[in-house]
Amino acid sequence: MNKVAKEVNQGVLQVQEAADRFVNNVSKVIVGKKSTIELVMVALLCEGHVLIEDVPGIGKTMLAKTTAKSLGCSFKRIQSTPDLLPSDVTGIHYFNQKTSEFEFRPGPVMTNIVLVDEINRATPRTQSCLLEAMQERQVTVDLETIPLPRPFLVIATQNPIELEGTFPLPEAQLDRFLLRVSLGYPSEDEEGTILSRFEQENPMDSLTSVLEATELLELQKLCRQVYVEDSVRKYVTAITRATRGHEGIKLGASPRASLGLHLAAQALAAMRKRSYVIPDDVKYLAVPALAHRLISKTEAHLRGRSLETIVGEVVSSVPVPVEE
């Protein structure tokens, strides 16, 4: 084994060990949702944003807060309401009467981890102020461009059922989320465990961080070194391109989706203790990485075909690369 391969394997072990620490730590609060927690870790390793979408009371905000507390990073929370203004998010310049000068007061977006709770309750004007921050890791306030601290991640929650007083996220906003995840209702045993775990105290109160910001940045670099064979890379592009021609889809996946799926597959492979990506990594991530970026045709929606089902059809229709 040459020196480069040995370094990559060593890096993969670091990623896998850190991922295990994170998953185990979050699992002290979130019961029985290991696969969802792993997907959040995938997003962290790609410095990608996460949209947690589910019905009320499932634990969306709890998952986001537990994730933030497991990281030794700065954390801020934005409670979305219809009267929330862009300046409430990015910050403002104000006149300081003591110094007789204008000073910048940073908004909650100037941090490492931002929790945007019930993001679809904010108006389109306020939602749009996150576009630059999520894609370019910077904000522009009064013609001044200010870089955001790294790592920078947005974890947003939304309720897909409630419609009154909400503003659906536009396609441009959804496309900036690397993954969309959900928790779902717990099983009977899991619900019993939740009751006993929270009976006397909230386990989040005693939770400690297991990953520092500098370590997370290093792990992100290590994931980029995971090998992706040409046939697997073509498999990624074949899946995203197939969404653009599917008979049930009006708007297919963008090149940003291809890149996101590619990076997420590298991170997942490292978490699974591999220095190379296999097609199964891509297939596993296809739904959480692509479904929220698509728009189905009216007839497909009326027939009850969900976007998750359509993505599954697309993945099934694309030939899987095999070893020659």
N, C-alpha and C positions, 0 to 999 in steps of 0.2 A: 504494500500500500504506500503510495507516494505521500509526500508531506502535505500537499493541498487537500487530498482526500481525507487524511488523518485529521486535519484541522476542521474540515467540514463535519466529520463524524463527531468530533469533540463538541463542536458548536451545537449540533443536533441534540446531543445529550443534555447540554445546558438548557436548551429550549424545552425539552421534555420534562426536565426536573422542575423548572420554573412553572410550567403549565400545571403540573401535578400539585404544586404548592398552592397555586391560585385556585384551582378547581376544588381542592380539599377545604380551603379557607372559606370560599363562598358557600360550599355545601354545608357549613356549620349553621347557616341561616336559611338558605333555600333548599327545601327538601325534595329529593327525587327528580331533579331536573339536570342531571349531569350533562346530557347532550347539548342542552341550551347553554349551560355555563361554558362548555368547551367552545361553542360557536362564538361566544363573547370574547373568549381568549384568542380565538383566531383573529377577530377584528382588532384586538389590542396589538397583536403581533404584526399586523399590516398597517397600523395607525389608521384604521378605517372606522367609520361611524356606524352606530348600531341603532336600529329602530325596533323597539319592543312594542309589539302590537297585540293586545288581548283585551278581554272583557274586564270590568272593574273587580278589584279584590283578589286577583290572581297572584299578585306579587311583582308587578312590573317595576314600580318605583323602588321596592325593596331590593330587587335584583340590581338595579342601577346604583343605588346607594351602597350596597354591599361590594359591588365591583370597585367603586371609587375608594371605599375604605380599605380594600385589600391592596391598593396601590399607594405607595408613598409619594403621592402627587398632590398638587393643589386642586381643590374641588370647589365648584360653585353650582348653585341650583337656580334655575329660572322657572318660575311658576307662570305658565302661559295663560293669559286672559285676553279678552277682546280689546281691552284698553292698554295693553302693553305696547310701548313704542319702540322703534329701532334704537333710539338713544338709550333706552333702559337696558338694552342688551350690549351694545358696543361701547357706551360711555359718552361723555360730553365734555366740551371745553366750557369752563365757567370763569367768571370774573372774580378774582380774589381781592376783596377790598383792602385787606391788610397789606398785600404786596403790590396792589394796583396793576396786576398782570393777569392774563388769562392762563389758567392751568387746566390740565387734562385730568378728569376723574374717570378712571377705567371702569368699564362695565363688567358684569359677571362672565362675559365671554373671554376675558383676559386671564385664562387659567389653563391647567392641563386637562382636567376632566370637567365637562359641562353636562349637567343633567337638565334637559328641557322637558319638563313635566307637562303632559297633555299638549303636545306641540300643535295639534290641529285646532286648539282653542285660540291660538294667536291669529291675527289678521294676516292676509297675504303680504302686506307691506312689512310687517315685522318678521314673518317667515323668510322673506327675501333677503333680510340683512344677514342671515346665516349662510347664504350661498357662497359669498367670497371667503368667509371664515372656514367653511367646511372643505372647500376645494383648494384654496391657495394659502391657507394658514395665515391669513392676515385680514385686517379690517381697515376700511378707509373712513376716517372721521374728519369732516371739514377739510377735505382735500389732502389730509395727511394720512399716509399709509403706515400702519403700525403692525409689525410682525407679532404673531402669537407665540407663546412659549411652547416648546416641544418636550414631550409628546403632546399633541392636542387631539382630543377625541370628544365627539358629541354623542351622548347617549340620550335618545329621545323616546318618550312613551306616548302612546295614543290608544284611544278606545275606538275600535272599528264599528261598534254598534250604535253609539250615540251620535245623532245627526244635528240636533237642535243646538245652536250656538257654536257650531264648529265650522272650520274652513278646510276642506280637503287639501292635502298637500299636493302641489303641482308636480308634474313629471320631472322638472329640473331639480326640484328639492329631493324627491324620492331617489333619483339617480345618483345623488351624492352619498346615500347611505350604502355602505359596503354590504351589510347583511340586514335582513329583517327576520326577527325571531319571535317566537311566542312561547308561553309556558304551558297553557292548557290546564284543565282541572286536575288536581291530584287524585290518586287512587284512594281507596278507603283506608288502606294502611298508612299511606303517606299523610292523609289528612289527620289521622290519629296522632302521627308523629309530630305534626305541626302543633297540635293542641298541647301535647306534653312538653314540647321544646319551648314554647312561649308561655307556659303556665305560670312560672314564677318571675322570669325576667326576659327581656329581649336579648337574644344572643348577640345581636349586633353591637350592644353596648361594650362587650368584652372583646370584640374583633380587633385584630391588629393587622398592620400592613405586611405583606409578604414579598412585595416587589417595589423597588425604588425606581424613580424616573430614569436615572442613568442606566440602570440594568435593563429596563424595558427598551430603551433606545438601542442598546447593544444587541438585545435579542432580536429586534426588528432587522438589524443588519445581518445577523446570522441566518435568519429565515430566507433572505434574498439569495443566499449561497446554495440553497437546496436546488439540485439539478432537475431540470425539466427537459425531457427528451423531445426532439422535434415532432414526433408523431403525437405526443401528448399535448404539445402546444397547438398543433393543428386540430386536435380534438376539441380543445377549448374554443377555438375560433369557429369550428364547425357547428358547435352547439349554439353559440350566440348568433351566428349567421342564420341558422335554421329557424330561430324565433322570428326573424324578419320576413320569412316567407310562409309561415304557418297559416293555415286557412282560418284559424280562430283568433289570430292576433292582429290588431290594428297597428300597434306601435311595438316594434321589436327592441331587443337589447342593443345598447350603444357600445362603441369601442371602450368606453370607460367600464362597462360591465365586463367585457372580455378581460381587461387588465385586472379588475377586482377579483374575478374568478381565478385568474392565474396566480395572483399574489396569495389569495386565501388558500389555494391548493398547496402552495409552498409551505405556508404556516402550518396547515393541518398535517402535512407529511412530517415536518419536524416534530410536531407534538406527538405523532405516532412513532417516533424514534426511527425515522427513515431519512436518508440524505437525498432522496429522489422522489418525484411525484409519480403516482400511478393513476390510471383512469378512474379507479374507484374513488379517489379523493375528489376528482372533478364531479363525478356523479353525485356524491354525498352533499356537495356544496351548491349544486345547481339551483335547487329550489330557494334556499335562503338568500342566495346571491343574485338571482335573476327575477323571481316571480314579482317582486314589488316594483320592478322597473318597466313592466309590460302593461299594455292596455289591450284588453280583449275586445273583440267585436261584439256588437249588441246581440247578435243571434247566439253567439257562444255563451254570453252572460245569461240570456233568457233561458237557455237550455240547462243552466245550472253547472256549467263547466267552469270550475275555479281556475285561477291562474296557476296554482300549484299543480293541478291535474294536467294542464296544457304543457307546463314545463316538463313534467314527467313523460308526456307523449313525445315531446321534442327530443329528450335524452334517449328514449327508447328507439327513436327513428335514426339516430346518428350511429354509424358503425363504430364499435369500440376498437381502438388500435390493439393489435396483438403482437407478441414477440415473434420475430421471424426465425 
